[in-house]
Amino acid sequence: MDRYVTGAMIKRLRESAGMTQLQLAERIDVGDKAVSRWECGRGCPDVTLLEPLAAALGVSVVELMAGTDVRNANRSSNMLRSRFYVCPVCGNALHAMGEAVVSCCGISLPPLEADAAEGEHAIKVQSVEDELYVSLEHPMDKGHHVSFLAAVSPDRVQLVKLYPEGDAAARFRRAGVRDVLAYCNRHGLFQVACAKSLQRRHAGR
């Protein structure tokens, strides 16, 4: 599926330049997994990466732009199978219970695919009475920050929008929460099982 920046084009230009995914990632300061996701059509580069990506691939930003319809079927009603979409132009975050055709700013958006929350993107979950306190030790600069946190249970999604210069933290109702997610504007979506994260915290006490 073609997006506003096609994965096929990124891959073709990268291979033409004789670069590996890791080499391209290092040139634009992202992880090689991010490049892999883009090339497989499972995400889009953030708008702040368009200029350095174009420069690294030896083309203009305009040459990277494309857009066609995304045709997906929404067949799920379980919130645990929710899909998240983020517009790389305006930063709009959207949620759907399953696969959907989503567009923003005239761009077709692919569903985000979550990676394990590790390293810089490790998600800490602490139980405080009937709430969960979720936090990350992550930069919160304008160019690199956590854009939102979400807590997902079988019947609901709780989402808190975060902003640069603020804290990478939020509180959620604890009841039924199975998964906690964090979206980094440079590296994408990260997920941790709530019970697993809480067990790790208790084990470390």
Buried (B, 14 or more C-beta within 10 A) or exposed (E): EBBBBBBEBBBEBBEEEEBEBEBBBBBBEBBBBBBBBBBEBBBBBBBBBBEBBBEBBEEEEEEBBBBEEBEBEEEBEEBEBBBBBBBBBEBEBBBBBBBBEBBBBEBBBBBBBBBEBEEBBBBBBBEEEEBBBBBBEBBBEEEBBBBBBBBBBEEEBBBEEBEBEEEBBBBBEBEEBEBBBBBBBBBBBBBBBBEEBBEEEEEEE
